[in-house]
Amino acid sequence: MTTLREPPRREPDGRGPDGRAPDGRAESDGWEPDGQKPDRREPEGRAEPEGREPDGQEPDSQVPSPTSTPRPPAVARLPFPLVDEISRHCLRDDEPETVHIEVHLPGRIDHTRLRTAFHRALLRHPRILMRQAPVSWWRRRYEWELTATPDVDPVVFPPPGPDALVRARERALTACPPLDASPPVRLEVVERHPDAADGTVLVLTLHHTALDGPACLRVLATTAELYGGADNSPAPPPVRTPERTAPPRHRAPAARPGLVRPARIAPDHDDPGRPPHPRDHSHTEGPSPVPATVLVTTSAPVGPTDHTNGMLITELPVPTRPPREDTPAPNTPHAAPRTTPPTVNDQLLVATCLTVARWNRLHGRPTRPVIVTMPVDDRPRGGEMPIGNGTRLIPVGFGPEEQRDADLLAADPPDPEAVALLLRRTAARTRALKATRGSQLGLPGTLLTLPVAPVGLRGAATRALRTAAAPWTSTTLLSNIGRLPYPLDFGDAGRPTAVWFSAPARMPRGLTVTTVSVGGRIQLALRWSRALLDDAAGARFGALFAASLAATEGAAP
C-alpha cells in the first residue's frame, strides 16, 4: 500500500515566481473554449491514449489540454472516498457535475500575481492536485493520483468584453474540468472592460466528483492571502446560547423522515420559444456591478430529455429572525420550547418547503411530504481543512404535522401562524440532526462502495439502485454556506461585494438551492435540470422562493 505523503513544494511546471516559463515567455492571457465539450467519462477498461485531443477537439495552444504534453508522474495514490466513488459511478455525458463559484471584486486583478498566488495555494493544499488514475472495469477501486505539480495551468483569462461574464457562467454549467488532469478545477478571471473599470469577477468551476464548494473556497482564501498579503483566517463560528432540555411532552417529531415517497417538483416546460443565447439582466452602473437578477441559459434545446442545467442568481435581504421566547407555544403539544429562535438556515429550509408546496399546488399536484437534503460540513475552516468532498448529507423531513396545515402553508400568502409553527418544528429537527454523526451517504452508500466486487459491477449496481430508488429520493437540496467564512481580501483588488455558489441539479431532484450571506444580503443561486423546468419556469420558481422567504420573516413568533 502506498503511503500518502505531501509532495515537495515548488513552482509548477518549472515556472519562476513570476509565473513565466523557463525560456522567458509569458503565458497567453487568451482563452476561448468555443467548441469545447463537457467532460466525458473515461470508458471502463481502457485509458485515454497519450496525445489524443478530447472528443475531436483540435489542438489549440490557448486551451489547456492535459494530453498535449507528458504528464508529471504521480507521487502517491489514494482510493476514491465514498462520495467520490458514488459520484463517479453516476456520471452522465449529458448531465453536468460542476460546482460554480463566482466572486465579485471591486478592483483590478494583476494577472501574473494571481496566477502565481493560485499555483502556490495549490501547493499548500496538495490534496487538490489529483487526477483519476487509468482504470479497468475489473479493478476493485477507483484511485486518485496525487501530483507534485499541476498537469495543466488552471488559471485562464478570457478576453474582456461586455458578454465575458455571461459566457463564463455558461461554461461553468457546461464545460466540466476533466478528471484525468490535475487539478480538476478551472479559475477564470473575467473582466468586462480592458481596464477592469467595473471590477473583476473570479469564476471557479470544479468537478464535484473530486471536490466540493467549501474545499475550493478554502483554496481561494489561501490564494487571497498570498496575493494581497492580508490575513484571511476564517471568522470564528457564532456562539450559540445553550438551550434548555425540552420536556417530553414538548419534544419535536422525529427529525429523520421515515420511508415515504416525497413530493416531486412539478415539471414545467411552457416556454418553447426561449431565445437560444444567454440573457444577462445585470445592471452596469458603478464599480463591480452586482446583478439584481441574472438568468443564465445555454443554447441547448429545452425539453424533458434535456439534462443540461439552467441557473438563476439573485440577492435577497437576510430575513429578520423571530425574537427569543422562553415559553412553549400554546396548544401545540409537539412543539419545542421557544428558547432559541430559528436560525436563518431554518428560515431557508422553511422557505424551500413552502416554495415546493405552493409550486405543486399551482400545478395541480396532490400534497405530499417535502424532504429537503441539507449538507452539513463539520470540517475545520483553517489551513488544515481536509480538501475533497467532506460534507455529509442529512434529510430534513416535513411530514404529517405539516400536511395537516397544508392548505394554510400553500395559501397565497401563507398563514403566519402556520409558518411560525413550521419554523419552530424545523429548528428542533435541524438541531437534532446536526448533533448526530454518521456516514456521509448513509448505510446504502457505505455498502455500495465496499471493495468486494470490481468497480464495473459496483457501478452498474449503483446506477440500477439509483434508478430504482428515484421515487424515494429527496425533493430537493438546499446548501447554505452561511456567512462567508473568509475575508477573501485581495489587497488592492478589494474584498468581495458578492459571492455565488451553485450546485449541480441532477434528476430525479432536478433543482438545487444554494445560498451564502455577504454584506448583510443573501446571495441565492437556483440551478435546475432542463428535464424538469425550462428557463422561464426557473425564473418563476425563483420569484416564488423570494416570496416564501419573506413570509418566514413576517411569521408570528
Backbone torsions as a table, in degrees:
resi	resn	phi	psi	omega
1	MET	NA	133.3	178.8
2	THR	-80.5	131.6	179.7
3	THR	-84.3	133.2	178.7
4	LEU	-70.3	124.2	178.4
5	ARG	-137.1	152.5	-177.8
6	GLU	-75.6	128.3	179.6
7	PRO	-68.5	155.5	178.5
8	PRO	-62.0	142.9	-178.6
9	ARG	-88.4	115.9	176.4
10	ARG	-152.5	164.0	-178.7
11	GLU	-66.2	136.2	-174.0
12	PRO	-68.3	143.9	172.6
13	ASP	57.1	26.0	177.4
14	GLY	75.6	8.7	-179.3
15	ARG	-73.6	153.6	175.4
16	GLY	-80.4	177.5	-179.4
17	PRO	-59.9	-22.9	179.7
18	ASP	-86.1	3.9	177.3
19	GLY	83.6	6.7	-178.2
20	ARG	-92.4	154.3	177.7
21	ALA	-71.7	162.4	-178.1
22	PRO	-58.0	-28.4	-178.8
23	ASP	-83.6	5.3	176.1
24	GLY	91.0	-5.6	-178.5
25	ARG	-80.7	137.9	176.7
26	ALA	-82.0	154.1	174.7
27	GLU	-67.4	148.7	176.8
28	SER	-70.1	139.1	178.2
29	ASP	-90.1	-4.4	-178.8
30	GLY	-91.1	141.5	175.2
31	TRP	-154.6	113.0	-176.4
32	GLU	-130.3	92.3	-172.9
33	PRO	-83.6	38.1	177.5
34	ASP	-60.8	135.4	-179.9
35	GLY	85.1	-8.9	178.2
36	GLN	-70.1	132.3	-178.1
37	LYS	-94.5	159.1	176.6
38	PRO	-60.8	159.7	179.4
39	ASP	-57.5	136.3	179.4
40	ARG	-113.7	148.9	179.0
41	ARG	-69.4	142.4	174.9
42	GLU	-74.4	126.7	-177.9
43	PRO	-57.9	140.8	177.8
44	GLU	-63.3	136.0	171.6
45	GLY	95.9	-6.0	176.8
46	ARG	-150.4	144.2	178.8
47	ALA	-91.5	159.9	177.8
48	GLU	-70.7	126.9	-178.5
49	PRO	-66.8	147.0	178.9
50	GLU	-62.0	138.5	174.1
51	GLY	85.7	-3.7	-178.9
52	ARG	-83.3	133.9	175.5
53	GLU	-80.5	135.4	-173.5
54	PRO	-67.0	132.4	170.3
55	ASP	53.6	38.3	174.9
56	GLY	77.7	10.1	-179.4
57	GLN	-72.5	133.3	179.8
58	GLU	-73.8	147.6	177.4
59	PRO	-58.7	140.7	-178.5
60	ASP	-150.2	118.6	-176.9
61	SER	-63.7	-18.5	-178.9
62	GLN	-87.6	-11.6	-179.4
63	VAL	-105.6	115.6	178.5
64	PRO	-59.5	126.3	-179.3
65	SER	-125.7	124.7	-177.7
66	PRO	-67.2	-13.9	-177.8
67	THR	-107.6	4.4	-177.2
68	SER	-77.6	-22.9	178.3
69	THR	-135.9	157.1	177.7
70	PRO	-58.1	136.8	-177.5
71	ARG	-81.6	146.0	176.1
72	PRO	-65.5	149.7	-178.8
73	PRO	-68.6	156.4	177.1
74	ALA	-77.6	144.6	177.5
75	VAL	-98.2	-15.8	178.5
76	ALA	-165.7	162.6	174.8
77	ARG	-123.6	144.2	-176.5
78	LEU	-136.9	123.6	177.8
79	PRO	-60.0	147.4	177.0
80	PHE	-59.8	129.9	169.7
81	PRO	-66.9	173.2	-172.8
82	LEU	-55.9	-52.9	-175.9
83	VAL	-63.8	-40.7	-179.7
84	ASP	-61.1	-43.7	-176.8
85	GLU	-66.9	-44.4	178.9
86	ILE	-60.7	-43.3	178.8
87	SER	-62.6	-41.7	-179.3
88	ARG	-63.1	-39.9	178.8
89	HIS	-61.6	-34.1	-170.2
90	CYS	-98.4	9.1	179.6
91	LEU	-64.0	141.1	175.6
92	ARG	-128.7	146.6	179.8
93	ASP	-63.1	-33.7	-173.6
94	ASP	-100.1	10.3	-177.1
95	GLU	-127.4	107.8	-173.3
96	PRO	-66.5	144.8	178.2
97	GLU	-123.1	51.3	-177.0
98	THR	-106.8	145.2	165.7
99	VAL	-106.3	132.0	-176.9
100	HIS	-113.0	129.2	176.0
101	ILE	-125.5	130.6	-175.3
102	GLU	-128.9	120.2	-175.6
103	VAL	-121.3	118.8	179.2
104	HIS	-95.2	123.2	178.0
105	LEU	-113.6	142.7	-176.8
106	PRO	-75.6	-21.7	-175.2
107	GLY	-109.8	-173.6	-177.7
108	ARG	-95.2	141.2	178.7
109	ILE	-95.5	134.2	172.1
110	ASP	-79.2	121.9	-171.5
111	HIS	-62.3	-48.3	-177.0
112	THR	-64.8	-44.1	179.3
113	ARG	-62.0	-40.8	-178.3
114	LEU	-68.3	-43.1	179.6
115	ARG	-59.8	-44.7	179.5
116	THR	-63.7	-43.9	-179.1
117	ALA	-63.6	-40.5	-178.4
118	PHE	-68.6	-40.5	177.9
119	HIS	-63.8	-40.3	177.7
120	ARG	-66.3	-35.1	177.0
121	ALA	-65.3	-37.5	176.9
122	LEU	-60.9	-38.3	-179.9
123	LEU	-71.8	-27.7	176.4
124	ARG	-75.5	-22.2	176.5
125	HIS	-122.0	71.7	-169.3
126	PRO	-64.7	-16.1	179.4
127	ARG	-65.0	-19.9	179.1
128	ILE	-77.7	-18.7	179.6
129	LEU	-84.1	80.9	-175.9
130	MET	-141.5	156.3	174.1
131	ARG	-145.9	156.6	178.9
132	GLN	-74.9	131.3	176.1
133	ALA	-72.2	148.2	174.4
134	PRO	-54.9	141.3	-172.4
135	VAL	-138.0	147.1	171.8
136	SER	-113.0	156.3	-171.4
137	TRP	-64.9	-23.8	-176.8
138	TRP	-86.3	-3.8	176.7
139	ARG	-66.3	153.0	-179.8
140	ARG	-86.2	-16.6	-175.7
141	ARG	-141.5	143.4	156.0
142	TYR	-78.4	148.5	-179.2
143	GLU	-135.1	144.8	169.5
144	TRP	-91.5	134.4	168.5
145	GLU	-95.6	122.6	176.3
146	LEU	-89.7	135.5	-176.6
147	THR	-117.1	153.4	179.2
148	ALA	-77.4	-26.4	-179.7
149	THR	-140.1	163.3	178.1
150	PRO	-66.9	147.1	171.2
151	ASP	-72.6	-35.5	-178.9
152	VAL	-133.8	161.3	175.3
153	ASP	-80.7	114.1	-177.3
154	PRO	-79.6	-7.6	-176.9
155	VAL	-96.4	123.5	-177.8
156	VAL	-131.9	153.7	-176.4
157	PHE	-126.8	91.7	177.7
158	PRO	-62.1	153.6	178.1
159	PRO	-60.3	137.6	177.5
160	PRO	-62.1	153.4	178.2
161	GLY	170.9	161.2	-177.9
162	PRO	-63.2	-24.1	179.5
163	ASP	-105.6	13.6	-176.6
164	ALA	-62.3	-42.1	-179.4
165	LEU	-69.5	-37.5	177.9
166	VAL	-59.7	-46.1	-178.3
167	ARG	-68.5	-35.9	178.0
168	ALA	-65.0	-39.6	177.3
169	ARG	-65.2	-39.7	178.8
170	GLU	-63.5	-41.7	177.4
171	ARG	-63.3	-35.6	179.5
172	ALA	-63.5	-24.1	179.3
173	LEU	-92.2	-17.4	-171.3
174	THR	-124.4	-30.3	-174.0
175	ALA	-105.7	96.3	-176.4
176	CYS	-84.2	132.0	174.4
177	PRO	-57.7	137.9	-175.9
178	PRO	-69.8	149.1	178.2
179	LEU	-78.4	-18.1	-175.9
180	ASP	-94.4	16.1	176.6
181	ALA	-133.3	132.7	-178.3
182	SER	-94.5	129.4	-1.7
183	PRO	-92.8	159.6	179.4
184	PRO	-81.7	51.9	-174.9
185	VAL	-139.7	145.7	172.5
186	ARG	-130.1	130.6	176.7
187	LEU	-115.5	112.9	177.3
188	GLU	-102.9	131.4	178.0
189	VAL	-102.6	108.2	-168.2
190	VAL	-107.1	128.7	175.5
191	GLU	-128.6	131.8	-179.6
192	ARG	-80.2	-24.9	-179.9
193	HIS	-129.6	149.9	-177.5
194	PRO	-57.2	-31.8	179.9
195	ASP	-93.4	6.0	179.5
196	ALA	52.1	40.2	-177.5
197	ALA	-64.6	-26.8	-179.9
198	ASP	-104.2	23.0	174.8
199	GLY	93.1	-175.5	-176.1
200	THR	-127.4	145.1	176.3
201	VAL	-121.2	125.8	174.3
202	LEU	-95.5	121.3	179.8
203	VAL	-114.9	110.2	177.2
204	LEU	-100.3	134.5	175.0
205	THR	-124.8	125.6	-179.0
206	LEU	-129.3	151.6	178.1
207	HIS	-82.6	118.7	-173.3
208	HIS	-69.4	-16.9	174.3
209	THR	-63.8	-28.7	-176.4
210	ALA	-101.7	-33.6	-170.1
211	LEU	-142.9	159.9	169.6
212	ASP	-116.4	172.9	-175.3
213	GLY	-61.6	-48.0	-179.8
214	PRO	-58.9	-35.9	179.1
215	ALA	-66.0	-43.4	179.9
216	CYS	-69.0	-32.6	176.7
217	LEU	-64.7	-35.7	176.4
218	ARG	-61.8	-43.0	178.4
219	VAL	-64.8	-38.2	178.9
220	LEU	-67.2	-35.1	176.9
221	ALA	-64.4	-39.3	175.4
222	THR	-65.1	-37.9	176.3
223	THR	-60.7	-44.4	179.7
224	ALA	-61.5	-40.4	180.0
225	GLU	-65.5	-41.4	179.4
226	LEU	-72.0	-30.8	-179.4
227	TYR	-76.8	-50.6	-173.2
228	GLY	-96.7	-16.0	179.2
229	GLY	83.4	-6.5	-178.7
230	ALA	-86.6	155.6	177.9
231	ASP	-68.5	125.7	178.5
232	ASN	-118.0	35.8	177.9
233	SER	-65.4	149.8	-179.5
234	PRO	-68.1	148.0	175.4
235	ALA	-68.2	146.9	177.5
236	PRO	-64.1	146.0	179.8
237	PRO	-64.9	151.8	179.6
238	PRO	-63.2	144.3	179.3
239	VAL	-85.2	124.1	179.3
240	ARG	-98.7	131.0	176.8
241	THR	-72.9	126.3	179.0
242	PRO	-58.6	139.0	-177.4
243	GLU	-104.1	157.8	-179.9
244	ARG	-72.6	151.3	176.3
245	THR	-69.7	133.1	-177.1
246	ALA	-75.6	135.3	172.7
247	PRO	-59.3	151.6	-175.8
248	PRO	-54.1	-37.9	-176.0
249	ARG	-73.9	-9.5	179.5
250	HIS	-109.3	6.9	180.0
251	ARG	-65.1	144.0	-179.7
252	ALA	-74.0	162.2	175.2
253	PRO	-60.3	168.1	-178.4
254	ALA	-52.9	135.3	-176.1
255	ALA	-71.1	-44.5	-178.2
256	ARG	-86.3	133.5	179.0
257	PRO	-69.8	151.2	176.1
258	GLY	-79.0	-168.6	-179.5
259	LEU	-80.6	90.6	179.8
260	VAL	-128.8	157.0	174.6
261	ARG	-87.9	109.0	-175.4
262	PRO	-74.4	168.2	176.5
263	ALA	-64.8	145.2	171.3
264	ARG	-108.7	140.8	177.5
265	ILE	-66.6	129.6	-177.3
266	ALA	-65.3	130.1	178.1
267	PRO	-69.5	154.5	-179.0
268	ASP	-150.9	113.5	176.9
269	HIS	-131.0	59.5	-176.7
270	ASP	-96.2	13.2	-176.2
271	ASP	-124.8	66.8	-178.1
272	PRO	-67.7	-17.8	-177.3
273	GLY	-96.2	31.9	-179.0
274	ARG	-62.9	136.7	176.5
275	PRO	-59.3	149.1	-174.3
276	PRO	-79.6	-8.4	-175.7
277	HIS	-119.0	159.8	-178.7
278	PRO	-60.2	149.1	176.7
279	ARG	-117.6	124.5	-178.7
280	ASP	-118.5	113.4	-176.7
281	HIS	-100.0	23.1	-177.7
282	SER	-78.7	150.6	175.4
283	HIS	-88.7	164.1	-174.0
284	THR	-128.1	27.2	-179.2
285	GLU	-92.7	135.3	174.8
286	GLY	81.6	172.2	-178.8
287	PRO	-72.5	150.1	177.2
288	SER	43.4	67.7	-175.2
289	PRO	-59.6	136.7	175.9
290	VAL	-108.5	118.0	-175.8
291	PRO	-67.1	139.7	173.7
292	ALA	-70.2	-48.5	174.3
293	THR	-151.0	130.9	179.5
294	VAL	-127.4	126.9	175.0
295	LEU	-104.8	114.5	-177.4
296	VAL	-99.4	121.7	-179.5
297	THR	-125.7	169.2	174.9
298	THR	-129.2	173.6	-175.1
299	SER	-84.8	5.6	-179.1
300	ALA	-71.0	149.8	175.7
301	PRO	-66.6	151.9	-177.3
302	VAL	-107.5	134.5	177.9
303	GLY	174.1	173.7	-177.2
304	PRO	-61.2	-19.2	179.5
305	THR	-97.7	2.2	-179.0
306	ASP	-94.5	120.1	-176.7
307	HIS	-106.3	10.6	173.5
308	THR	-69.3	169.3	-175.1
309	ASN	-108.7	145.6	164.2
310	GLY	-109.2	163.3	-176.0
311	MET	-148.0	143.6	172.0
312	LEU	-126.7	129.9	175.0
313	ILE	-122.3	140.4	-178.7
314	THR	-157.1	176.9	174.9
315	GLU	-131.3	145.1	-176.2
316	LEU	-131.8	154.5	175.0
317	PRO	-68.4	145.7	175.5
318	VAL	-68.1	124.0	-177.9
319	PRO	-67.1	145.6	177.3
320	THR	-70.1	132.7	178.8
321	ARG	-78.0	142.6	176.1
322	PRO	-60.9	149.0	-178.1
323	PRO	-69.4	158.6	176.4
324	ARG	-66.4	141.8	175.7
325	GLU	-147.1	127.1	-169.8
326	ASP	-91.8	-2.3	-179.3
327	THR	-104.0	149.4	178.1
328	PRO	-67.4	156.7	177.6
329	ALA	-65.7	136.4	-178.9
330	PRO	-67.8	139.9	173.3
331	ASN	59.8	29.5	178.2
332	THR	-128.8	84.8	-172.8
333	PRO	-63.1	-20.9	-177.6
334	HIS	-99.0	2.4	-176.5
335	ALA	-87.6	144.7	177.7
336	ALA	-78.3	153.9	175.5
337	PRO	-58.0	142.3	-174.9
338	ARG	-88.0	61.7	-179.9
339	THR	-84.2	-33.0	-179.9
340	THR	-125.0	125.5	-179.4
341	PRO	-66.6	155.2	176.1
342	PRO	-58.8	145.9	177.6
343	THR	-82.2	171.0	174.8
344	VAL	-62.2	-34.1	176.5
345	ASN	-61.6	-40.3	176.2
346	ASP	-63.2	-40.1	179.2
347	GLN	-65.4	-36.9	177.5
348	LEU	-67.1	-39.3	176.4
349	LEU	-62.1	-45.1	179.8
350	VAL	-65.2	-40.9	178.6
351	ALA	-60.8	-39.0	177.7
352	THR	-63.9	-44.4	178.3
353	CYS	-61.1	-45.8	180.0
354	LEU	-62.9	-40.8	-178.2
355	THR	-62.7	-46.1	179.6
356	VAL	-63.4	-44.7	-179.2
357	ALA	-62.2	-43.4	-178.6
358	ARG	-71.3	-38.2	178.2
359	TRP	-61.9	-47.2	-179.4
360	ASN	-66.8	-35.0	177.0
361	ARG	-63.4	-41.9	178.7
362	LEU	-64.4	-26.1	-178.6
363	HIS	-100.3	13.3	173.7
364	GLY	73.3	22.3	179.2
365	ARG	-86.9	145.8	176.4
366	PRO	-68.6	156.2	-179.3
367	THR	-73.3	128.6	175.9
368	ARG	-137.3	159.3	179.2
369	PRO	-62.0	137.4	176.0
370	VAL	-96.3	129.7	176.4
371	ILE	-123.0	123.6	-177.8
372	VAL	-110.7	123.1	174.0
373	THR	-79.1	131.3	-177.2
374	MET	-125.0	115.8	174.6
375	PRO	-70.2	138.3	176.1
376	VAL	-123.2	127.9	-176.7
377	ASP	-112.5	112.5	-179.6
378	ASP	-98.1	5.0	-176.5
379	ARG	-74.6	149.7	171.4
380	PRO	-65.4	150.4	-176.2
381	ARG	-93.9	-5.5	-177.0
382	GLY	-75.4	-169.3	-178.1
383	GLY	-63.3	-17.9	179.7
384	GLU	-86.6	4.8	-177.3
385	MET	-57.9	127.4	176.1
386	PRO	-64.1	134.8	-177.7
387	ILE	-97.5	133.0	-179.4
388	GLY	146.1	-153.2	173.9
389	ASN	-95.9	100.1	-171.7
390	GLY	-113.9	0.1	-179.5
391	THR	-85.3	153.8	171.8
392	ARG	-110.6	144.6	-174.9
393	LEU	-101.7	125.2	178.8
394	ILE	-123.7	140.3	179.4
395	PRO	-89.5	131.6	173.9
396	VAL	-106.8	114.1	-174.4
397	GLY	-97.5	141.2	172.0
398	PHE	-117.9	102.9	-167.1
399	GLY	-115.9	-132.5	-172.4
400	PRO	-58.1	-37.4	-179.5
401	GLU	-61.3	-40.5	179.4
402	GLU	-74.1	-30.2	-179.8
403	GLN	-65.7	-28.8	177.3
404	ARG	-65.7	-27.8	179.3
405	ASP	-105.0	21.0	-172.7
406	ALA	-58.0	-42.5	-178.8
407	ASP	-65.3	-37.7	180.0
408	LEU	-70.5	-38.4	-177.3
409	LEU	-75.8	-30.5	-178.6
410	ALA	-91.0	2.4	179.5
411	ALA	-69.5	168.6	178.8
412	ASP	-124.7	99.2	2.1
413	PRO	-84.0	165.9	177.9
414	PRO	-64.3	151.1	-179.8
415	ASP	-67.3	124.9	-176.5
416	PRO	-59.1	-40.4	-179.0
417	GLU	-66.1	-40.5	178.1
418	ALA	-65.9	-38.5	177.9
419	VAL	-66.4	-39.7	179.4
420	ALA	-63.0	-42.4	177.8
421	LEU	-64.0	-40.4	178.0
422	LEU	-64.4	-37.9	177.5
423	LEU	-62.1	-44.0	-178.9
424	ARG	-64.9	-43.4	177.7
425	ARG	-63.3	-41.4	-179.8
426	THR	-64.1	-41.3	178.7
427	ALA	-60.2	-42.3	178.8
428	ALA	-65.4	-40.2	-179.4
429	ARG	-65.3	-46.9	-176.0
430	THR	-67.4	-35.9	176.7
431	ARG	-61.6	-42.3	179.6
432	ALA	-67.2	-40.6	-177.4
433	LEU	-68.9	-40.7	-179.5
434	LYS	-67.1	-24.8	-179.6
435	ALA	-78.7	-14.3	-179.1
436	THR	-86.1	158.5	176.4
437	ARG	-127.0	151.2	180.0
438	GLY	178.4	-175.7	179.0
439	SER	-65.6	152.9	-177.4
440	GLN	-60.7	-38.6	-177.9
441	LEU	-120.2	16.6	177.2
442	GLY	79.3	-178.7	-176.9
443	LEU	-61.4	-42.0	179.8
444	PRO	-58.5	-42.1	179.2
445	GLY	-64.4	-38.0	178.0
446	THR	-63.4	-43.8	-179.1
447	LEU	-66.8	-38.4	-177.8
448	LEU	-68.6	-21.3	-177.1
449	THR	-103.0	4.7	174.6
450	LEU	-64.6	130.7	-175.2
451	PRO	-80.2	54.1	179.6
452	VAL	-98.6	-10.0	179.1
453	ALA	-138.1	159.9	178.6
454	PRO	-60.6	154.4	-177.9
455	VAL	-63.5	-30.3	178.1
456	GLY	-62.9	-43.0	178.8
457	LEU	-71.4	-41.3	179.0
458	ARG	-64.9	-36.1	177.9
459	GLY	-64.5	-44.0	178.7
460	ALA	-63.1	-40.6	178.6
461	ALA	-65.7	-39.1	-179.8
462	THR	-64.9	-44.2	-179.7
463	ARG	-66.7	-38.5	178.4
464	ALA	-66.3	-42.0	179.2
465	LEU	-66.8	-37.1	178.6
466	ARG	-62.8	-41.1	178.3
467	THR	-66.4	-43.7	-178.6
468	ALA	-67.4	-33.4	-177.0
469	ALA	-88.9	2.6	-176.8
470	ALA	-53.8	-42.1	-179.6
471	PRO	-63.0	-20.3	-179.2
472	TRP	-102.4	4.2	175.9
473	THR	-68.4	147.8	-178.6
474	SER	-59.2	159.4	-174.7
475	THR	-65.1	-46.6	-178.2
476	THR	-158.4	178.8	179.3
477	LEU	-125.3	132.4	174.3
478	LEU	-118.4	117.7	177.1
479	SER	-113.2	108.4	-179.6
480	ASN	-108.4	111.1	179.0
481	ILE	-70.6	-25.9	-174.9
482	GLY	82.8	-154.2	175.6
483	ARG	-65.4	140.1	178.1
484	LEU	-56.5	118.1	-170.2
485	PRO	-75.1	-13.3	-176.7
486	TYR	-123.6	149.7	176.4
487	PRO	-65.1	-30.3	-174.6
488	LEU	49.9	50.3	-178.7
489	ASP	-84.7	108.3	179.7
490	PHE	-95.6	31.8	174.9
491	GLY	63.5	-121.8	-177.0
492	ASP	-67.8	-15.2	175.5
493	ALA	-84.3	-12.0	173.5
494	GLY	91.5	-176.7	177.2
495	ARG	-101.4	159.2	-175.5
496	PRO	-62.6	138.6	169.8
497	THR	-95.4	-16.9	177.5
498	ALA	-162.0	146.7	178.3
499	VAL	-141.2	131.9	175.3
500	TRP	-125.9	141.2	168.6
501	PHE	-115.7	152.1	167.5
502	SER	-145.5	141.3	-178.8
503	ALA	-108.1	153.1	-178.5
504	PRO	-62.5	142.1	179.9
505	ALA	-111.1	98.1	-177.4
506	ARG	-108.5	148.6	175.2
507	MET	-71.8	146.4	16.7
508	PRO	-89.1	-10.5	177.1
509	ARG	-64.1	-59.3	174.5
510	GLY	82.4	-2.6	179.6
511	LEU	-154.3	136.7	175.8
512	THR	-128.6	147.6	178.6
513	VAL	-119.8	125.1	-179.0
514	THR	-129.5	133.3	-177.3
515	THR	-136.3	152.4	172.2
516	VAL	-150.0	146.4	-178.0
517	SER	-102.2	123.7	179.9
518	VAL	-136.3	123.3	175.0
519	GLY	60.3	36.1	178.4
520	GLY	76.0	14.3	177.5
521	ARG	-127.7	149.7	174.9
522	ILE	-93.2	120.6	176.0
523	GLN	-91.4	111.2	-173.4
524	LEU	-106.8	133.0	173.1
525	ALA	-127.0	125.9	172.5
526	LEU	-108.1	132.4	171.9
527	ARG	-125.5	138.4	-179.0
528	TRP	-135.7	150.3	171.9
529	SER	-79.2	137.0	178.8
530	ARG	-72.9	-7.8	168.9
531	ALA	-70.7	-17.9	-179.7
532	LEU	-104.3	-49.4	-175.0
533	LEU	-132.5	147.3	165.4
534	ASP	-87.4	-180.0	-172.4
535	ASP	-71.1	-35.0	177.0
536	ALA	-65.6	-39.5	177.5
537	ALA	-66.8	-37.5	176.8
538	GLY	-61.7	-39.3	177.2
539	ALA	-65.1	-39.4	177.9
540	ARG	-66.5	-38.2	177.5
541	PHE	-62.7	-40.2	178.1
542	GLY	-63.3	-40.3	177.6
543	ALA	-64.8	-37.7	178.5
544	LEU	-67.8	-36.6	176.8
545	PHE	-63.6	-42.3	179.1
546	ALA	-61.0	-41.3	178.4
547	ALA	-66.9	-37.5	179.6
548	SER	-68.9	-37.3	176.9
549	LEU	-65.6	-39.7	176.7
550	ALA	-63.0	-32.2	179.3
551	ALA	-66.5	-28.9	177.6
552	THR	-70.8	-26.4	178.5
553	GLU	-73.7	-34.7	-177.9
554	GLY	-87.3	0.3	-178.1
555	ALA	-68.5	142.1	177.9
556	ALA	-67.8	141.8	-180.0
557	PRO	-70.7	NA	NA
